[in-house]
């Protein structure tokens, strides 16, 4: 894989999959960082032909250092653990809906500590962590408290959002068209010194690519120093996976877990369909390894497909909803994804080829 940075020359406009109609109070939704489909479209457009390639990312880069999304299984800087992994006594026991993942709680040694009930006021938490912190997390299962906190709001995430209104005037007047003359969308401005980071299994020359809508551009440049950082992290993750036992899967790119159900309807959820819950509702069910999940609201993803019935033209594809990067999965034994298996259909493997559902593995070492 060859590593590259994408540095915007201006703001970026990246609309999400939610439909909108220009007109009164119309608001176009946005998503950032860009998803794998947007990156693939930008790379293909830069060479003027369709290429089949594999992508790692999208991540962030600052001063040639990789940054990853914060793990969501934390309360402030306190790591949460599944209730099922805590030794419960007669005076400490809970019930939950066993058709759903097990609830997450604070470690038992601070469970009753009132000092940890509230986050410290005035302290902000980094939304992206450098590769050195992530490496330490994979090796030890812990993240130092100092790596989380900041009092500088500009350090929380490496971009800001600017609202941009779009007006279309009636000819010969200064009045906005009523039907399709007005809407608002979010423009993304990356902070100084920050870039997007990707790895591709193809060589690209340094060039300027169009990324997102409205013709906004970014500089594509090789950055080989990122390769060693990634390979070191990936090797530790693989060792943790092979070690087995209680493990935590750390999703570092949006995860698309889609399956067709009755009448061919596709349904997405926050964890892989092939991972079965470790706890069962009745005796007829076979238990799996998945104990709990830490996630937040889904990320809508829009794509385009070729309509073979109408001259192979490009049309919008049904939108899907991805588990956000940073989601965490607690398993009694680590499991592979169906998307990575050779027997998976090409359409399923395609999600992984475009960088979705990238997991790092942490060996669970007990309460911290």
TIGUPA-356906 format. One record per atom (N, C-alpha, C, O): residue in one letter; x, z, y. Coordinates in steps of 0.1 Angstrom, whole numbers, plus 5000, padded with zeros to 4 digits. Each point is the difference from the previous one (the first is absolute). Last residue first. Layout:
N
aXZY ...
end
This chain:
368
x490653464985 x501250015009 x499850125010 x500950025008 x497449834938 x499650045014 x501250025008 x501050054995 x499749634964 x499350125002 x499850035014 x500349925009 x501749684976 x500850114996 x499450135003 x500750105001 x498349334992 x499550135005 x500850114994 x500150014988 x501449475023 x499850104989 x499550135006 x500650065009 x498849445012 x500650125002 x499750094988 x498850014996 x501149435020 x499650114991 x500950125002 x501249995002 x496649535024 x501250074997 x499650134993 x498950055002 x498649435008 x500150154997 x501450054998 x500849934994 x495949635027 x501350044996 x500150154999 x499650085009 x496649585002 x500050104989 x501450044995 x500350024988 x499549525039 x499050115000 x500350094988 x500849964990 x501649625022 x500550135005 x499050115000 x500450115004 x499449424979 x499950005015 x500350145005 x499750025012 x500349904941 x500949915006 x500049995015 x501049975006 x495950304970 x501350065000 x501049905006 x501050045007 x494649814989 x500050115009 x501450065001 x500550035011 x498649634957 x500349955013 x500050115010 x500849995010 x498050064944 x501450025003 x500349965014 x501050045006 x494749884979 x500250145001 x501450035004 x500350085008 x498449484983 x499350045012 x500250155003 x500050055011 x501649754949 x500849965011 x499450055013 x500750045009 x498250234946 x499749865006 x500949985012 x500350105007 x501450244955 x499150005011 x499849865005 x501049925001 x502250234966 x498749944995 x498950005011 x499049954998 x505550235009 x500149854998 x498649944995 x499749895003 x500750565029 x500249964986 x499949854998 x499349935008 x500150345034 x501449974996 x500249954986 x501149964996 x494650175023 x500549895008 x501549964996 x500449895002 x497450504980 x499649884993 x500549885008 x500349894993 x502450575012 x498849935005 x499749884991 x500949934996 x501750544987 x500249875007 x498649955005 x499050044996 x502250494997 x499549884994 x500349885008 x500250015012 x501350564979 x499949885008 x499549884992 x500349994988 x498250525002 x501049914996 x500049875009 x498949955002 x498450405009 x500750084990 x501149924994 x501050064995 x497349865056 x499749964986 x500850104991 x501150045004 x497249835051 x500650114992 x499649984985 x498850004997 x501749705052 x499350014987 x500750104992 x501249994997 x498249835059 x500850064989 x499150034988 x498950035001 x501649655049 x499250074990 x500950054989 x501049954997 x500649785039 x500250155001 x499150074991 x500250124998 x498349405019 x501450044997 x500150155003 x499550055010 x495649794979 x501049995010 x501450044995 x500150084991 x495949674981 x500450145003 x501250005010 x500949914998 x495649685002 x501250054994 x500150155003 x499750055010 x496449534987 x500450135007 x501150064992 x499950034989 x498049445020 x500250104991 x500550135008 x500349985012 x496749524996 x501050105004 x500150104989 x499150034992 x499749445001 x499450135001 x501150115004 x501050004994 x500249525023 x499850064987 x499250135002 x500150065011 x500249485022 x500250144998 x499750054986 x499049954994 x502749555012 x498850075004 x500350154998 x500950044993 x501549425007 x500250155000 x498850065005 x499449965011 x500749574961 x500250055013 x500150154999 x499650074991 x499749554975 x501150105000 x500350065013 x501150045003 x495249664987 x501349945004 x501150105001 x500949985008 x494850184975 x499949935013 x501449965005 x500550065010 x498950184949 x498749925000 x499949925012 x499249915001 x504350404991 x500349884993 x498749915000 x500149884996 x502050505037 x498749974995 x500149864993 x500049905006 x503750515007 x499749855000 x498749984992 x499850044989 x501650425039 x500249934987 x499649865002 x499549965010 x501950535019 x499449875000 x500349934987 x501150024994 x498550535026 x500849894995 x499349875002 x498849995005 x501250585011 x499449875000 x501049894995 x501250015003 x497950564995 x500949894999 x499349874999 x499149984992 x500350595022 x499449884997 x501049885001 x500849995009 x499950554979 x500449895009 x499349874996 x500349954989 x498150605004 x500649884994 x500449905011 x499550005011 x500650554993 x499149895001 x500649874996 x501249985002 x501350424978 x499150015011 x499249875001 x499949934990 x503050404971 x499949885007 x499250025012 x499550115003 x502550124948 x500050035015 x500049875007 x500949924999 x497850284948 x500349895009 x500050055014 x499150085004 x501350104939 x499450015013 x500549885009 x501049934996 x499650094955 x499450135003 x499450005014 x498850055001 x502649584957 x499950025014 x499250135003 x498950034995 x502149784961 x501150085005 x499850035015 x500750095006 x495449834954 x501249935004 x501150095006 x500150124995 x495449934967 x500750045013 x501249915002 x500649954991 x494749944985 x501450024996 x500750035013 x500049925010 x494650164976 x501049935008 x501450044995 x500350114996 x495650084987 x500149864996 x501149925008 x500349894996 x498250585011 x500949984988 x500249864996 x500949974993 x498050155059 x499450034987 x501049974989 x501049945003 x500450055042 x498650065003 x499450044986 x499350104999 x506249885013 x498849924996 x498850085003 x500050125001 x505649835016 x498950094996 x498749924997 x499849905007 x504149885006 x500550094990 x499050104995 x500050054989 x499149435031 x500150145004 x500550094988 x499549984989 x501849495015 x498950094996 x500350145004 x501150055000 x500749435014 x500450144999 x498750094998 x499250015009 x500549524998 x500550034987 x500550144998 x500350044989 x498149795053 x498950014991 x500550044986 x499350064992 x503350075054 x499849904991 x498950024989 x499950124996 x499650095053 x501050014990 x499749904989 x498949954999 x498350085040 x501350055006 x501150024989 x501150035004 x494949594994 x500050145001 x501450045004 x501049925000 x495349624996 x501350065003 x499950155000 x499050055004 x498149504974 x500050145006 x501450055002 x500849984990 x496049535000 x501350075000 x499950135008 x499450015010 x496949694959 x500350065013 x501450075000 x500250084991 x497249674973 x501249945006 x500450065014 x500849955007 x495650194962 x499649885008 x501249955008 x499849935010 x501250544974 x498849934997 x499749895009 x500250015012 x504750124994 x499050084992 x498849914998 x500149884999 x505550085015 x498749945000 x499150084991 x500450044989 x504050135040 x499549964987 x498649955001 x499250055008 x505750135022 x498749935000 x499649974985 x500849964992 x502950285043 x499550034986 x498649954999 x499050075004 x505549925031 x498749934998 x499750024985 x500749954991 x502650315048 x499749974986 x498649944998 x499050065004 x505249985037 x498550014997 x499849964985 x500549904995 x504250305014 x499349885006 x498650014996 x499750074990 x503150274995 x500749975013 x499549875007 x500449975011 x498250464952 x499749865003 x500649975014 x499650065010 x501450304949 x500049995015 x499949865004 x500949924998 x498350434956 x500249865005 x499849995015 x498950055005 x502650374960 x499249965011 x500449865004 x501149975002 x499150374950 x500649915010 x499049975011 x498850014999 x502450274951 x499150015012 x500849925011 x501150035003 x500749814952 x499550135004 x499149995012 x499749895005 x504449764985 x498750044995 x499650145005 x500650055009 x503549634995 x500150144996 x498650054995 x500050094991 x500549475028 x500550014986 x500050144995 x499950034988 x499149905058 x498949944991 x500450024985 x499150044992 x504150085041 x498950104999 x498849954991 x499450084993 x504249625015 x500550124992 x498950104999 x499750064989 x499549585040 x499949964986 x500550114990 x499450024990 x500950065057 x498649994996 x499949964985 x499250064993 x505049935027 x499650144998 x498550004995 x499750084991 x502149505020 x500650054988 x499650154997 x499750034989 x498849765051 x499349944989 x500650054987 x499350024990 x502850105051 x498750074998 x499349954988 x499450084992 x504649715019 x500350144996 x498750074998 x499950084991 x499949485024 x500450004986 x500350154996 x499750034988 x499149885057 x498949984991 x500450024986 x499350064992 x504149965041 x499150115001 x498849994990 x499750104994 x503449545009 x500650124994 x499150125000 x499850074991 x498849545033 x500049984986 x500550124992 x499450044990 x500749905058 x498850064995 x499949994985 x499450094993 x504149715033 x500250144999 x498750074994 x500150114995 x500149425016 x500450034987 x500350154998 x499950054989 x497349615042 x500550135002 x500450064987 x499350074994 x498949435034 x500550074988 x500650145004 x500550025011 x495549745018 x501550004999 x500450074987 x499350104996 x496449695038 x500350034986 x501549994998 x500649905003 x495850185040 x501349954996 x500250044986 x500050124997 x495149785028 x501050114997 x501349934995 x499949894995 x494950005034 x501249974992 x500950124997 x499950105007 x494649705008 x501150105003 x501149994989 x499749974988 x495949775017 x501349955002 x501150095003 x501149965004 x494150134985 x500349975014 x501449955003 x500550005011 x498750314944 x499249905008 x500549975014 x500950075005 x502350084952 x498750045005 x499349905008 x500449884999 x504550034997 x499550114993 x498750055006 x499950045011 x504149544988 x498750045006 x499450114991 x499849974988 x505649935017 x498849974992 x498850055008 x500150095009 x505649774996 x498850075006 x498849954993 x499749884998 x505550184982 x499149915007 x498950085007 x500050134999 x504649874964 x499450075012 x499249905007 x500449895004 x499850014945 x500950005011 x499450095012 x498850015000 x500250054946 x499549945012 x501150015011 x500750105001 x498649954941 x500950005012 x499349935012 x499649884998 x498050394959 x500449875005 x500950025012 x499950105007 x497550254970 x500949944990 x500449865003 x500449924991 x498450515042 x499449884994 x501049954990 x501250015003 x497550455031 x500949944990 x499349884994 x498850014996 x500650295054 x499549944987 x501149964992 x501149975004 x497450325045 x501049974990 x499449954987 x499050064996 x500250015063 x499450004986 x501149964990 x501049935004 x500350325043 x499649874994 x499250024987 x500050114995 x502150165054 x499450004987 x499649864996 x499849915008 x502250225035 x501050034989 x499449994986 x500750014990 x496050095051 x501349945001 x500950044989 x500150124996 x494649864995 x500950085008 x501449935000 x500449934991 x495049795002 x500950094993 x501050065009 x500449955011 x494449884994 x501349985006 x501050104993 x499850125001 x495049634992 x501050094995 x501449975007 x500549895000 x493950035012 x501349944998 x501050114997 x499950115005 x494449844990 x501250085002 x501349914998 x500149934990 x494849915029 x500850034988 x501250085003 x500450015012 x494449795008 x501250085002 x500750024987 x499350024989 x497049605037 x500250104989 x501450075003 x500849955008 x495449645012 x500850125003 x500250084987 x499050024992 x498549555014 x501050005011 x500850125001 x500950015008 x495249764965 x501350034994 x501150025010 x501249974997 x494050015015 x500049994986 x501350044993 x500150084991 x499149915058 x499350114993 x500149994985 x500150114993 x503649755047 x499049954991 x499250114992 x500750094996 x501450015052 x500449994986 x498949944992 x498850035002 x502249865051 x499250094991 x500549984986 x500249884996 x500949895047 x500950114997 x499350104990 x500350125000 x499149325006 x499550135005 x501150104997 x501049974994 x499149564992 x499650005014 x499550135006 x499650005011 x500449984937 x500649895008 x499550005015 x498750005001 x501650454969 x499149895001 x500649895010 x500650045010 x502750314964 x499049995012 x499249874998 x500449904994 x502350484974 x499849865001 x498949975011 x498950054998 x504850384984 x498849955007 x500049845000 x501049945002 x501350534974 x500049865000 x498749955006 x498950034996 x504550455002 x498749935001 x500249855001 x500949955006 x502250494974 x500049875007 x498549944999 x499549984990 x503650515001 x498749935000 x500149885008 x500450005012 x503650284961 x499549965013 x498749924999 x499949914992 x503650454978 x498949915000 x499549975015 x499850105008 x505250054966 x498950045008 x498949895000 x500349894997 x504250284969 x499349905008 x498950075008 x499650114998 x503450114967 x500849905008 x499249895007 x500649895002 x498250654987 x499949884993 x500749895009 x500150025013 x500650444998 x499050014989 x499949884992 x500150004988 x502550085053 x500750004987 x499150014988 x500450004989 x498450035059 x500449864997 x500749994987 x500349894995 x498250535022 x498949924995 x500449864997 x499449934992 x503450535006 x500049885008 x498949904994 x500249954989 x501250474992 x499250035012 x499949885010 x499450015010 x501450084933 x500549945012 x499150055012 x498850024997 x502250034943 x499450045013 x500749945012 x501249965000 x499749994950 x498749975004 x499750015015 x499249915005 x504950214973 x499949864999 x498649955004 x499849895003 x501550584994 x500549945012 x499949855000 x499949935011 x498950334951 x499050025011 x500549935012 x499249945008 x502349884944 x500350115009 x499050005011 x499649905005 x499349924946 x500449955013 x500250115010 x499150095002 x500949834940 x499750085012 x500449915012 x500849924999 x500049984954 x498550025000 x499650085013 x498950055001 x505649764983 x499750154999 x498550035000 x499650114996 x502349435005 x501050084992 x499550144998 x500350064989 x497249645038 x500049954986 x500950094991 x499750024988 x500350075058 x498750034995 x499949964985 x499550084992 x504249795034 x500150154997 x498750044993 x500050094991 x500149475024 x501050024989 x500050144996 x500050034988 x497649875050 x499349964989 x500950024987 x499550044990 x502450045052 x499050104997 x499349974987 x499850094992 x503249595024 x500850124996 x499050114996 x500250074990 x498149535029 x500349994986 x500850124995 x499850034988 x496850045053 x501249924997 x500350004985 x499650094993 x495449975028 x501150084997 x501249914996 x499849904993 x495150125036 x500949924991 x501350084999 x500550065010 x495950125014 x499249924991 x500949914992 x499549944990 x501450565036 x500449864998 x499049934990 x499750064989 x498750365041 x500749974987 x500249854999 x499249925003 x500250505038 x499549874994 x500849974987 x501150064998 x497650405035 x500949934991 x499449884994 x498950014994 x498750305034 x501049945008 x501149934992 x500849935006 x496550464970 x499649925011 x501249945008 x501150065001 x498650054945 x500550055012 x499649925012 x500349885000 x496550164957 x501349935004 x500550065013 x499250045009 x497850264957 x499949915011 x501449935003 x501050064998 x498550264966 x498649945001 x499949895011 x499249914998 x504650394987 x500049864998 x498649935001 x499949884996 x501050605009 x500849935010 x500049854998 x500449935009 x497450384960 x499249965012 x500949925010 x499449935009 x501150124937 x500750035012 x499349955012 x499949885002 x499150074950 x499350105007 x500750045013 x499650105006 x502249574965 x498649965001 x499250105008 x499149965007 x505849994980 x499550015014 x498549985002 x499549985011 x502750024946 x500750105007 x499750025015 x500250105006 x497949554964 x499550134998 x500750115008 x499350105004 x500449395013 x500650074989 x499650145000 x499650065010 x496949615011 x501350055003 x500650074988 x499350054992 x497149574998 x500050135007 x501550035004 x500949934995 x495349664985 x501450045003 x499950125008 x499250025009 x497249774952 x500350035014 x501550045002 x500650054990 x497749604971 x500150155003 x500450025014 x500849935006 x496549624979 x501450065000 x499950155003 x499250045008 x496349784973 x500849965011 x501450064998 x500250104992 x496250004980 x499949864999 x500949945011 x500149885001 x499250594994 x501049954991 x499949854998 x500849944992 x497950435046 x499449894994 x501049934991 x500949935006 x500050595003 x499949885008 x499349894992 x499850024988 x501750565016 x499349894993 x500049885009 x499950015012 x503550454983 x499149925008 x499349904990 x500549974990 x502750535014 x499549894993 x499049935008 x499250065008 x503650414990 x500349885008 x499649884992 x500849944992 x498850514992 x499750025014 x500349885009 x499850005012 x501150004941 x498650035001 x499650025015 x498849975004 x505349724990 x499650124993 x498650035002 x499349925007 x504349634995 x498850075005 x499750124991 x500150004988 x504149635027 x499650104990 x498850085006 x500250075010 x500849425004 x500350145004 x499550094989 x498949994995 x500549535005 x501450034997 x500450155005 x501150034999 x494549775008 x500250014985 x501550034997 x500250054989 x498449875056 x499550124995 x500350034985 x500250114996 x502949565033 x498750004994 x499650144995 x500950084995 x502349875048 x500149984986 x498650004994 x499150065005 x503949875046 x498850044992 x500249974985 x500749914997 x502950195046 x499649914989 x498850064993 x500050124996 x501649955057 x499850074987 x499549914989 x498949945002 x501849985046 x501249974992 x500050084987 x500950004993 x494749875030 x501150015008 x501349974993 x500249884996 x496950114971 x499350075011 x501050045010 x500750104998 x499449494962 x500650125007 x499050055010 x499249925006 x500949664965 x499750124992 x500750125006 x500550094993 x500049445021 x498750065005 x499750134993 x499150075004 x505749665010 x499150044989 x498850075005 x500150095008 x502549565024 x500050144996 x499150024988 x498949944999 x503649595010 x498850075005 x500050154994 x500550024989 x504249725019 x498949994991 x498850085006 x500250105007 x504849635009 x499150115002 x498749984992 x499649884998 x506149955007 x498649984995 x499250135003 x500550114998 x503849705030 x499650104990 x498649984997 x499149985008 x503649795026 x500449964987 x499750114989 x500850014991 x497750035055 x501550014999 x500549984986 x500850074995 x494449965000 x500650045013 x501550024999 x500450084992 x494849714980 x501450015001 x500450045015 x499449955009 x496150024951 x500550005014 x501550024999 x500650044991 x495949714972 x500550135004 x500449995015 x499749905007 x497049804955 x500750015012 x500450155003 x499250094998 x501949724958 x499750045014 x498549975002 x499349954992 x503849764976 x500050145000 x499650045015 x500749955009 x498449574961 x500350085012 x500050144997 x499350054992 x501149424984 x499650134999 x500550085012 x501149975006 x497549484986 x501050105001 x499450144998 x498850025000 x500249415005 x499650124991 x501250095000 x501149974996 x497249645042 x501050064991 x499450114992 x499250085005 x499349475029 x499650114991 x501150044991 x500649924993 x500249865056 x499549964987 x499750134992 x500450115004 x501749875041 x499149885000 x499649964986 x499549894999 x503350495020 x500749894993 x499149884998 x500549894995 x497950505028 x501449985005 x500749884994 x500949945006 x494850224978 x499949925012 x501449975006 x500249895006 x499550404958 x499849874996 x499849905012 x500549894999 x500250575009 x501249954994 x499749854995 x500949925002 x495550335016 x501049985010 x501249934995 x500649915006 x496050224964 x499549895009 x501149965010 x500249895003 x500550504970 x500149874992 x499749885009 x500649904999 x498650525019 x501449985000 x500349874992 x500849915005 x494750244997 x500549965013 x501549965000 x500449915007 x497750284954 x499549865002 x500549955014 x500349885001 x500750574987 x500849904993 x499549865002 x500949915001 x497950445037 x500050014986 x500849884994 x500549915007 x500250375041 x499449884994 x500150014985 x500950054994 x499150425033 x500849874999 x499249894993 x499150024993 x497750135029 x501550005001 x500550114991 x499550115000 x495649625018 x500750074989 x501549985003 x500449905004 x494250055023 x501449964997 x500650084989 x499550114997 x495349715027 x500950104994 x501449954997 x500249885000 x496149985039 x500749944988 x500950114995 x500950055007 x494449965023 x501450064999 x500649954987 x499450024989 x496149915049 x500749964988 x501450055000 x500750005010 x495550055023 x500650114993 x500749964987 x500150084991 x497249525028 x500050135006 x500550114991 x499550014988 x502349544997 x498850025008 x500150145006 x501050065001 x501249684954 x500350015014 x498750005008 x499049934997 x501650254953 x499449895007 x500350015015 x499650105006 x502650084943 x499550035013 x499549875006 x500449894997 x501550344952 x499549905008 x499650055014 x499650125001 x504450084966 x498650025004 x499549895010 x500749975009 x503850084970 x499049924993 x498650025005 x499149944995 x505350125038 x499750044986 x498849924994 x499749905006 x504349965032 x498650044998 x499850044986 x500649954990 x503550015045 x499849994985 x498650054998 x499850134999 x504049745041 x498650014999 x499749974985 x500149894995 x504450275038 x499449944988 x498550025000 x499550115003 x504649885039 x499050074992 x499649924988 x500249884999 x504449975015 x498950055009 x499150094992 x500450054989 x503349774990 x500549965013 x499050055011 x500350005012 x500950224937 x499049935008 x500649965014 x500850085006 x501749984945 x499950075013 x499149925010 x500349895004 x501250174941 x499149925009 x499850085013 x499350115000 x504549884956 x499350075010 x499149905008 x500449885002 x501950124945 x499849945013 x499350105009 x499250094996 x503449834951 x499350095009 x500149945014 x501049945005 x499049894941 x500849995012 x499150075011 x498849985001 x501750034941 x499250005012 x500950005012 x501050065001 
end
